[in-house]
Amino acid sequence: MKKYTKHLFIFSFVMSLISLAIMEKGYKEMYPFYSWKLFAVPSGGEGSEEQYRLYGIRDRDTVRITNTPAYSYEANDKAVIVGTYGKKIEENDNREGSRVKLLAFAKDTEPKYEGYLLYKETYNPKEIGETKMNINKKLIIKL
């Protein structure tokens, strides 16, 4: 396998560039590894991973909002936006301004909820796909 690594890297790089050019013209992604965080953010070897997640409030029940594509946003874009503002809110970096922007984003992408909660979830990436996965949640703010 080691002798093929260089060739696989070059192939992946070229296909990613081709996918980028195709997507710029408005077509769908051709190479599935283009938008994956496989090379940029590998987390399989980490002991824990943190993500900020939005939860929606509807009829006095909380529902975890998944990062599915919306009208103007890809799934990865939504995760980055929530993560960026979530970190700013938690670290008190322009907390109120970030809260207002995240609330506007939440209302734009998921308008069916009455309110929103921001949680920080911590988990072990090695547990993904197992029957039992421990996710520790910490409430950051009610938007």
VMD Tcl script that builds the backbone (N, CA, C; Angstrom):
set m [mol new atoms 429]
animate dup $m
set s [atomselect $m all]
$s set {name element resname resid chain x y z} {
  {N N MET 1 A 0.823 -1.199 0.000}
  {CA C MET 1 A 0.000 0.000 0.000}
  {C C MET 1 A 0.864 1.258 0.000}
  {N N LYS 2 A 2.011 1.186 0.674}
  {CA C LYS 2 A 2.866 2.363 0.792}
  {C C LYS 2 A 3.340 2.860 -0.570}
  {N N LYS 3 A 3.571 1.953 -1.499}
  {CA C LYS 3 A 4.072 2.368 -2.811}
  {C C LYS 3 A 2.998 3.096 -3.629}
  {N N TYR 4 A 1.737 2.928 -3.287}
  {CA C TYR 4 A 0.651 3.583 -4.016}
  {C C TYR 4 A 0.240 4.928 -3.408}
  {N N THR 5 A 0.725 5.244 -2.232}
  {CA C THR 5 A 0.308 6.455 -1.524}
  {C C THR 5 A 0.536 7.712 -2.354}
  {N N LYS 6 A 1.691 7.836 -2.966}
  {CA C LYS 6 A 2.001 9.018 -3.772}
  {C C LYS 6 A 1.023 9.143 -4.935}
  {N N HIS 7 A 0.749 8.031 -5.597}
  {CA C HIS 7 A -0.163 8.046 -6.746}
  {C C HIS 7 A -1.600 8.370 -6.308}
  {N N LEU 8 A -2.014 7.820 -5.169}
  {CA C LEU 8 A -3.355 8.104 -4.659}
  {C C LEU 8 A -3.495 9.578 -4.271}
  {N N PHE 9 A -2.451 10.144 -3.689}
  {CA C PHE 9 A -2.488 11.550 -3.329}
  {C C PHE 9 A -2.622 12.427 -4.574}
  {N N ILE 10 A -1.816 12.153 -5.589}
  {CA C ILE 10 A -1.863 12.937 -6.826}
  {C C ILE 10 A -3.225 12.797 -7.489}
  {N N PHE 11 A -3.745 11.575 -7.548}
  {CA C PHE 11 A -5.062 11.336 -8.135}
  {C C PHE 11 A -6.138 12.126 -7.382}
  {N N SER 12 A -6.106 12.058 -6.056}
  {CA C SER 12 A -7.096 12.764 -5.243}
  {C C SER 12 A -6.996 14.275 -5.440}
  {N N PHE 13 A -5.788 14.797 -5.493}
  {CA C PHE 13 A -5.585 16.225 -5.682}
  {C C PHE 13 A -6.124 16.690 -7.034}
  {N N VAL 14 A -5.809 15.949 -8.096}
  {CA C VAL 14 A -6.271 16.306 -9.444}
  {C C VAL 14 A -7.794 16.215 -9.526}
  {N N MET 15 A -8.367 15.162 -8.970}
  {CA C MET 15 A -9.827 15.003 -9.013}
  {C C MET 15 A -10.526 16.102 -8.197}
  {N N SER 16 A -9.911 16.522 -7.107}
  {CA C SER 16 A -10.485 17.607 -6.326}
  {C C SER 16 A -10.490 18.910 -7.112}
  {N N LEU 17 A -9.411 19.180 -7.840}
  {CA C LEU 17 A -9.356 20.382 -8.680}
  {C C LEU 17 A -10.401 20.328 -9.790}
  {N N ILE 18 A -10.552 19.160 -10.394}
  {CA C ILE 18 A -11.568 19.000 -11.449}
  {C C ILE 18 A -12.961 19.216 -10.863}
  {N N SER 19 A -13.223 18.645 -9.684}
  {CA C SER 19 A -14.524 18.824 -9.032}
  {C C SER 19 A -14.778 20.290 -8.719}
  {N N LEU 20 A -13.751 20.993 -8.270}
  {CA C LEU 20 A -13.889 22.412 -7.974}
  {C C LEU 20 A -14.291 23.184 -9.230}
  {N N ALA 21 A -13.629 22.893 -10.342}
  {CA C ALA 21 A -13.946 23.581 -11.600}
  {C C ALA 21 A -15.362 23.253 -12.064}
  {N N ILE 22 A -15.763 22.017 -11.933}
  {CA C ILE 22 A -17.105 21.598 -12.348}
  {C C ILE 22 A -18.175 22.258 -11.467}
  {N N MET 23 A -17.917 22.311 -10.156}
  {CA C MET 23 A -18.889 22.915 -9.244}
  {C C MET 23 A -18.996 24.426 -9.456}
  {N N GLU 24 A -17.910 25.066 -9.846}
  {CA C GLU 24 A -17.941 26.501 -10.146}
  {C C GLU 24 A -18.846 26.792 -11.338}
  {N N LYS 25 A -18.995 25.846 -12.234}
  {CA C LYS 25 A -19.866 26.015 -13.401}
  {C C LYS 25 A -21.317 25.671 -13.085}
  {N N GLY 26 A -21.574 25.224 -11.845}
  {CA C GLY 26 A -22.944 24.968 -11.420}
  {C C GLY 26 A -23.372 23.522 -11.466}
  {N N TYR 27 A -22.460 22.617 -11.778}
  {CA C TYR 27 A -22.803 21.196 -11.816}
  {C C TYR 27 A -22.560 20.556 -10.454}
  {N N LYS 28 A -23.059 19.334 -10.289}
  {CA C LYS 28 A -22.882 18.630 -9.027}
  {C C LYS 28 A -21.460 18.106 -8.906}
  {N N GLU 29 A -21.081 17.847 -7.686}
  {CA C GLU 29 A -19.758 17.342 -7.369}
  {C C GLU 29 A -19.530 15.979 -8.025}
  {N N MET 30 A -18.412 15.837 -8.703}
  {CA C MET 30 A -18.118 14.596 -9.420}
  {C C MET 30 A -17.316 13.630 -8.549}
  {N N TYR 31 A -16.401 14.149 -7.780}
  {CA C TYR 31 A -15.500 13.326 -6.978}
  {C C TYR 31 A -15.933 13.428 -5.518}
  {N N PRO 32 A -16.403 12.329 -4.918}
  {CA C PRO 32 A -17.006 12.414 -3.587}
  {C C PRO 32 A -16.062 12.847 -2.479}
  {N N PHE 33 A -14.759 12.705 -2.665}
  {CA C PHE 33 A -13.828 13.101 -1.612}
  {C C PHE 33 A -13.542 14.594 -1.623}
  {N N TYR 34 A -14.058 15.324 -2.595}
  {CA C TYR 34 A -13.765 16.754 -2.702}
  {C C TYR 34 A -14.201 17.516 -1.456}
  {N N SER 35 A -15.427 17.313 -1.007}
  {CA C SER 35 A -15.938 18.108 0.109}
  {C C SER 35 A -15.751 17.420 1.458}
  {N N TRP 36 A -15.219 16.241 1.476}
  {CA C TRP 36 A -14.987 15.560 2.743}
  {C C TRP 36 A -13.817 16.196 3.460}
  {N N LYS 37 A -13.816 16.084 4.760}
  {CA C LYS 37 A -12.737 16.631 5.565}
  {C C LYS 37 A -11.668 15.558 5.804}
  {N N LEU 38 A -11.546 14.644 4.888}
  {CA C LEU 38 A -10.664 13.506 5.050}
  {C C LEU 38 A -9.214 13.913 5.240}
  {N N PHE 39 A -8.718 14.836 4.432}
  {CA C PHE 39 A -7.319 15.221 4.514}
  {C C PHE 39 A -7.127 16.477 5.352}
  {N N ALA 40 A -8.107 17.356 5.373}
  {CA C ALA 40 A -7.956 18.636 6.062}
  {C C ALA 40 A -8.160 18.510 7.576}
  {N N VAL 41 A -9.137 17.708 8.007}
  {CA C VAL 41 A -9.465 17.617 9.421}
  {C C VAL 41 A -9.657 16.157 9.834}
  {N N PRO 42 A -8.606 15.363 9.819}
  {CA C PRO 42 A -8.776 13.979 10.265}
  {C C PRO 42 A -8.920 13.939 11.785}
  {N N SER 43 A -9.884 13.202 12.293}
  {CA C SER 43 A -10.086 13.171 13.742}
  {C C SER 43 A -10.149 11.751 14.278}
  {N N GLY 44 A -9.897 10.762 13.459}
  {CA C GLY 44 A -9.976 9.375 13.914}
  {C C GLY 44 A -8.966 9.030 14.982}
  {N N GLY 45 A -7.818 9.683 14.992}
  {CA C GLY 45 A -6.795 9.376 15.977}
  {C C GLY 45 A -6.915 10.184 17.254}
  {N N GLU 46 A -7.830 11.119 17.304}
  {CA C GLU 46 A -7.994 11.974 18.475}
  {C C GLU 46 A -8.772 11.242 19.571}
  {N N GLY 47 A -8.495 11.609 20.811}
  {CA C GLY 47 A -9.206 11.022 21.935}
  {C C GLY 47 A -10.589 11.603 22.122}
  {N N SER 48 A -10.752 12.875 21.756}
  {CA C SER 48 A -12.078 13.486 21.845}
  {C C SER 48 A -12.202 14.580 20.789}
  {N N GLU 49 A -13.424 14.836 20.413}
  {CA C GLU 49 A -13.748 15.850 19.407}
  {C C GLU 49 A -14.856 16.710 19.977}
  {N N GLU 50 A -14.823 18.010 19.669}
  {CA C GLU 50 A -15.851 18.929 20.136}
  {C C GLU 50 A -16.562 19.555 18.944}
  {N N GLN 51 A -17.865 19.693 19.055}
  {CA C GLN 51 A -18.667 20.367 18.036}
  {C C GLN 51 A -19.736 21.191 18.728}
  {N N TYR 52 A -20.045 22.314 18.114}
  {CA C TYR 52 A -21.171 23.118 18.580}
  {C C TYR 52 A -22.373 22.725 17.733}
  {N N ARG 53 A -23.514 22.505 18.393}
  {CA C ARG 53 A -24.716 22.065 17.683}
  {C C ARG 53 A -25.910 22.900 18.121}
  {N N LEU 54 A -26.783 23.142 17.177}
  {CA C LEU 54 A -28.034 23.837 17.468}
  {C C LEU 54 A -29.130 22.817 17.755}
  {N N TYR 55 A -29.959 23.152 18.720}
  {CA C TYR 55 A -31.153 22.378 19.030}
  {C C TYR 55 A -32.332 23.319 18.880}
  {N N GLY 56 A -33.402 22.820 18.295}
  {CA C GLY 56 A -34.599 23.623 18.124}
  {C C GLY 56 A -35.630 23.297 19.194}
  {N N ILE 57 A -36.387 24.292 19.597}
  {CA C ILE 57 A -37.460 24.101 20.585}
  {C C ILE 57 A -38.791 24.205 19.851}
  {N N ARG 58 A -39.594 23.140 19.984}
  {CA C ARG 58 A -40.915 23.120 19.352}
  {C C ARG 58 A -41.867 22.359 20.265}
  {N N ASP 59 A -42.957 22.977 20.619}
  {CA C ASP 59 A -43.958 22.370 21.507}
  {C C ASP 59 A -43.326 21.864 22.802}
  {N N ARG 60 A -42.479 22.684 23.415}
  {CA C ARG 60 A -41.801 22.380 24.678}
  {C C ARG 60 A -40.926 21.145 24.596}
  {N N ASP 61 A -40.454 20.801 23.419}
  {CA C ASP 61 A -39.559 19.665 23.205}
  {C C ASP 61 A -38.317 20.162 22.462}
  {N N THR 62 A -37.168 19.605 22.769}
  {CA C THR 62 A -35.944 20.005 22.070}
  {C C THR 62 A -35.562 18.936 21.055}
  {N N VAL 63 A -35.185 19.396 19.870}
  {CA C VAL 63 A -34.827 18.514 18.768}
  {C C VAL 63 A -33.455 18.928 18.251}
  {N N ARG 64 A -32.564 17.960 18.105}
  {CA C ARG 64 A -31.236 18.256 17.560}
  {C C ARG 64 A -31.370 18.584 16.081}
  {N N ILE 65 A -30.847 19.729 15.682}
  {CA C ILE 65 A -30.920 20.158 14.286}
  {C C ILE 65 A -29.729 19.567 13.540}
  {N N THR 66 A -30.011 18.787 12.528}
  {CA C THR 66 A -28.933 18.167 11.755}
  {C C THR 66 A -28.400 19.155 10.720}
  {N N ASN 67 A -27.168 18.972 10.341}
  {CA C ASN 67 A -26.542 19.853 9.354}
  {C C ASN 67 A -26.814 19.336 7.934}
  {N N THR 68 A -28.067 19.362 7.564}
  {CA C THR 68 A -28.436 18.983 6.207}
  {C C THR 68 A -28.400 20.224 5.324}
  {N N PRO 69 A -28.170 20.057 4.039}
  {CA C PRO 69 A -28.126 21.238 3.161}
  {C C PRO 69 A -29.438 22.024 3.204}
  {N N ALA 70 A -29.318 23.323 3.187}
  {CA C ALA 70 A -30.471 24.221 3.130}
  {C C ALA 70 A -30.411 24.974 1.810}
  {N N TYR 71 A -31.353 25.854 1.601}
  {CA C TYR 71 A -31.458 26.577 0.335}
  {C C TYR 71 A -30.149 27.253 -0.058}
  {N N SER 72 A -29.540 27.958 0.862}
  {CA C SER 72 A -28.332 28.731 0.545}
  {C C SER 72 A -27.055 28.162 1.141}
  {N N TYR 73 A -27.158 27.051 1.874}
  {CA C TYR 73 A -25.995 26.544 2.606}
  {C C TYR 73 A -25.802 25.052 2.378}
  {N N GLU 74 A -24.547 24.647 2.224}
  {CA C GLU 74 A -24.190 23.231 2.219}
  {C C GLU 74 A -24.112 22.774 3.677}
  {N N ALA 75 A -24.112 21.468 3.904}
  {CA C ALA 75 A -24.053 20.933 5.259}
  {C C ALA 75 A -22.780 21.368 5.976}
  {N N ASN 76 A -21.642 21.324 5.296}
  {CA C ASN 76 A -20.375 21.737 5.911}
  {C C ASN 76 A -20.380 23.218 6.246}
  {N N ASP 77 A -20.989 24.035 5.393}
  {CA C ASP 77 A -21.067 25.475 5.654}
  {C C ASP 77 A -21.859 25.740 6.935}
  {N N LYS 78 A -22.958 25.018 7.098}
  {CA C LYS 78 A -23.770 25.192 8.299}
  {C C LYS 78 A -22.980 24.819 9.549}
  {N N ALA 79 A -22.227 23.729 9.481}
  {CA C ALA 79 A -21.424 23.295 10.629}
  {C C ALA 79 A -20.352 24.325 10.971}
  {N N VAL 80 A -19.731 24.893 9.959}
  {CA C VAL 80 A -18.684 25.896 10.189}
  {C C VAL 80 A -19.274 27.167 10.802}
  {N N ILE 81 A -20.419 27.599 10.315}
  {CA C ILE 81 A -21.058 28.811 10.848}
  {C C ILE 81 A -21.440 28.621 12.313}
  {N N VAL 82 A -22.072 27.496 12.627}
  {CA C VAL 82 A -22.468 27.227 14.019}
  {C C VAL 82 A -21.222 27.103 14.890}
  {N N GLY 83 A -20.191 26.434 14.395}
  {CA C GLY 83 A -18.958 26.280 15.157}
  {C C GLY 83 A -18.249 27.594 15.407}
  {N N THR 84 A -18.201 28.444 14.396}
  {CA C THR 84 A -17.525 29.742 14.529}
  {C C THR 84 A -18.220 30.632 15.553}
  {N N TYR 85 A -19.529 30.802 15.392}
  {CA C TYR 85 A -20.257 31.654 16.335}
  {C C TYR 85 A -20.365 30.995 17.711}
  {N N GLY 86 A -20.465 29.673 17.753}
  {CA C GLY 86 A -20.521 28.973 19.032}
  {C C GLY 86 A -19.271 29.204 19.857}
  {N N LYS 87 A -18.135 29.131 19.209}
  {CA C LYS 87 A -16.868 29.351 19.919}
  {C C LYS 87 A -16.762 30.798 20.400}
  {N N LYS 88 A -17.176 31.739 19.556}
  {CA C LYS 88 A -17.134 33.151 19.962}
  {C C LYS 88 A -18.050 33.406 21.155}
  {N N ILE 89 A -19.225 32.797 21.148}
  {CA C ILE 89 A -20.162 32.971 22.258}
  {C C ILE 89 A -19.581 32.378 23.535}
  {N N GLU 90 A -19.033 31.174 23.439}
  {CA C GLU 90 A -18.491 30.517 24.630}
  {C C GLU 90 A -17.291 31.278 25.199}
  {N N GLU 91 A -16.469 31.851 24.333}
  {CA C GLU 91 A -15.271 32.567 24.782}
  {C C GLU 91 A -15.539 34.054 25.046}
  {N N ASN 92 A -16.807 34.477 25.009}
  {CA C ASN 92 A -17.205 35.871 25.243}
  {C C ASN 92 A -16.524 36.855 24.298}
  {N N ASP 93 A -16.308 36.430 23.071}
  {CA C ASP 93 A -15.731 37.280 22.035}
  {C C ASP 93 A -16.887 37.888 21.240}
  {N N ASN 94 A -17.272 39.124 21.582}
  {CA C ASN 94 A -18.442 39.774 20.986}
  {C C ASN 94 A -19.663 38.864 21.147}
  {N N ARG 95 A -19.905 38.458 22.384}
  {CA C ARG 95 A -20.936 37.459 22.697}
  {C C ARG 95 A -22.316 37.850 22.177}
  {N N GLU 96 A -22.742 39.059 22.450}
  {CA C GLU 96 A -24.088 39.465 22.053}
  {C C GLU 96 A -24.215 39.580 20.534}
  {N N GLY 97 A -23.210 40.137 19.882}
  {CA C GLY 97 A -23.236 40.234 18.421}
  {C C GLY 97 A -23.247 38.861 17.763}
  {N N SER 98 A -22.450 37.943 18.303}
  {CA C SER 98 A -22.417 36.580 17.766}
  {C C SER 98 A -23.728 35.862 18.019}
  {N N ARG 99 A -24.342 36.113 19.179}
  {CA C ARG 99 A -25.631 35.492 19.493}
  {C C ARG 99 A -26.707 35.955 18.510}
  {N N VAL 100 A -26.713 37.246 18.215}
  {CA C VAL 100 A -27.704 37.802 17.288}
  {C C VAL 100 A -27.504 37.207 15.885}
  {N N LYS 101 A -26.263 37.105 15.445}
  {CA C LYS 101 A -25.983 36.555 14.109}
  {C C LYS 101 A -26.336 35.082 14.028}
  {N N LEU 102 A -26.026 34.318 15.080}
  {CA C LEU 102 A -26.353 32.891 15.081}
  {C C LEU 102 A -27.864 32.683 15.124}
  {N N LEU 103 A -28.560 33.513 15.870}
  {CA C LEU 103 A -30.024 33.423 15.910}
  {C C LEU 103 A -30.628 33.725 14.542}
  {N N ALA 104 A -30.108 34.740 13.869}
  {CA C ALA 104 A -30.600 35.068 12.520}
  {C C ALA 104 A -30.332 33.911 11.558}
  {N N PHE 105 A -29.159 33.302 11.665}
  {CA C PHE 105 A -28.821 32.142 10.827}
  {C C PHE 105 A -29.767 30.978 11.115}
  {N N ALA 106 A -30.017 30.709 12.390}
  {CA C ALA 106 A -30.906 29.610 12.769}
  {C C ALA 106 A -32.325 29.835 12.247}
  {N N LYS 107 A -32.818 31.057 12.391}
  {CA C LYS 107 A -34.168 31.364 11.901}
  {C C LYS 107 A -34.244 31.267 10.380}
  {N N ASP 108 A -33.163 31.613 9.706}
  {CA C ASP 108 A -33.131 31.549 8.242}
  {C C ASP 108 A -33.106 30.110 7.734}
  {N N THR 109 A -32.316 29.261 8.377}
  {CA C THR 109 A -32.158 27.897 7.876}
  {C C THR 109 A -33.169 26.917 8.465}
  {N N GLU 110 A -33.648 27.169 9.685}
  {CA C GLU 110 A -34.601 26.270 10.351}
  {C C GLU 110 A -35.733 27.079 10.977}
  {N N PRO 111 A -36.607 27.675 10.155}
  {CA C PRO 111 A -37.637 28.575 10.691}
  {C C PRO 111 A -38.781 27.884 11.431}
  {N N LYS 112 A -38.841 26.570 11.405}
  {CA C LYS 112 A -39.986 25.871 12.004}
  {C C LYS 112 A -39.926 25.771 13.526}
  {N N TYR 113 A -38.844 26.226 14.130}
  {CA C TYR 113 A -38.705 26.123 15.582}
  {C C TYR 113 A -39.063 27.438 16.264}
  {N N GLU 114 A -39.557 27.314 17.511}
  {CA C GLU 114 A -39.967 28.483 18.290}
  {C C GLU 114 A -38.779 29.149 18.975}
  {N N GLY 115 A -37.762 28.374 19.283}
  {CA C GLY 115 A -36.567 28.879 19.951}
  {C C GLY 115 A -35.390 27.975 19.626}
  {N N TYR 116 A -34.206 28.379 20.069}
  {CA C TYR 116 A -32.995 27.632 19.732}
  {C C TYR 116 A -32.061 27.581 20.933}
  {N N LEU 117 A -31.366 26.469 21.068}
  {CA C LEU 117 A -30.357 26.279 22.099}
  {C C LEU 117 A -29.041 25.938 21.422}
  {N N LEU 118 A -27.940 26.433 21.963}
  {CA C LEU 118 A -26.614 26.098 21.454}
  {C C LEU 118 A -25.926 25.213 22.479}
  {N N TYR 119 A -25.523 24.026 22.053}
  {CA C TYR 119 A -24.815 23.082 22.904}
  {C C TYR 119 A -23.415 22.838 22.363}
  {N N LYS 120 A -22.525 22.495 23.252}
  {CA C LYS 120 A -21.197 22.021 22.873}
  {C C LYS 120 A -21.183 20.528 23.175}
  {N N GLU 121 A -20.972 19.726 22.132}
  {CA C GLU 121 A -20.965 18.279 22.288}
  {C C GLU 121 A -19.524 17.771 22.219}
  {N N THR 122 A -19.182 16.890 23.129}
  {CA C THR 122 A -17.867 16.261 23.163}
  {C C THR 122 A -18.064 14.758 23.044}
  {N N TYR 123 A -17.287 14.136 22.155}
  {CA C TYR 123 A -17.408 12.698 21.935}
  {C C TYR 123 A -16.061 12.129 21.499}
  {N N ASN 124 A -15.971 10.817 21.483}
  {CA C ASN 124 A -14.773 10.115 21.035}
  {C C ASN 124 A -15.009 9.636 19.598}
  {N N PRO 125 A -14.230 10.123 18.628}
  {CA C PRO 125 A -14.455 9.734 17.228}
  {C C PRO 125 A -14.321 8.230 16.977}
  {N N LYS 126 A -13.586 7.545 17.831}
  {CA C LYS 126 A -13.419 6.093 17.661}
  {C C LYS 126 A -14.704 5.336 17.950}
  {N N GLU 127 A -15.665 5.983 18.624}
  {CA C GLU 127 A -16.940 5.348 18.949}
  {C C GLU 127 A -17.982 5.502 17.849}
  {N N ILE 128 A -17.681 6.278 16.820}
  {CA C ILE 128 A -18.647 6.488 15.749}
  {C C ILE 128 A -18.919 5.158 15.055}
  {N N GLY 129 A -20.179 4.843 14.892}
  {CA C GLY 129 A -20.580 3.601 14.246}
  {C C GLY 129 A -20.819 2.462 15.220}
  {N N GLU 130 A -20.449 2.630 16.476}
  {CA C GLU 130 A -20.706 1.592 17.466}
  {C C GLU 130 A -22.147 1.701 17.954}
  {N N THR 131 A -22.607 0.643 18.601}
  {CA C THR 131 A -23.985 0.634 19.085}
  {C C THR 131 A -24.226 1.698 20.146}
  {N N LYS 132 A -23.261 1.914 21.009}
  {CA C LYS 132 A -23.374 2.910 22.071}
  {C C LYS 132 A -22.282 3.951 21.886}
  {N N MET 133 A -22.697 5.194 21.745}
  {CA C MET 133 A -21.748 6.289 21.585}
  {C C MET 133 A -22.045 7.327 22.667}
  {N N ASN 134 A -21.047 7.633 23.479}
  {CA C ASN 134 A -21.220 8.608 24.562}
  {C C ASN 134 A -20.987 10.016 24.028}
  {N N ILE 135 A -21.989 10.858 24.167}
  {CA C ILE 135 A -21.880 12.266 23.784}
  {C C ILE 135 A -22.183 13.099 25.018}
  {N N ASN 136 A -21.202 13.893 25.430}
  {CA C ASN 136 A -21.396 14.793 26.568}
  {C C ASN 136 A -21.823 16.151 26.025}
  {N N LYS 137 A -22.931 16.667 26.579}
  {CA C LYS 137 A -23.462 17.946 26.102}
  {C C LYS 137 A -23.362 19.006 27.195}
  {N N LYS 138 A -22.987 20.204 26.766}
  {CA C LYS 138 A -22.918 21.354 27.679}
  {C C LYS 138 A -23.706 22.493 27.041}
  {N N LEU 139 A -24.706 22.999 27.755}
  {CA C LEU 139 A -25.495 24.116 27.249}
  {C C LEU 139 A -24.646 25.378 27.280}
  {N N ILE 140 A -24.540 26.035 26.137}
  {CA C ILE 140 A -23.761 27.265 26.040}
  {C C ILE 140 A -24.675 28.486 26.209}
  {N N ILE 141 A -25.784 28.517 25.447}
  {CA C ILE 141 A -26.681 29.672 25.522}
  {C C ILE 141 A -28.031 29.320 24.907}
  {N N LYS 142 A -29.069 29.994 25.395}
  {CA C LYS 142 A -30.379 29.934 24.748}
  {C C LYS 142 A -30.453 31.158 23.853}
  {N N LEU 143 A -30.685 30.933 22.558}
  {CA C LEU 143 A -30.694 32.053 21.606}
  {C C LEU 143 A -32.035 32.772 21.634}
}
mol reanalyze $m
mol bondsrecalc $m
mol representation Tube
mol addrep $m
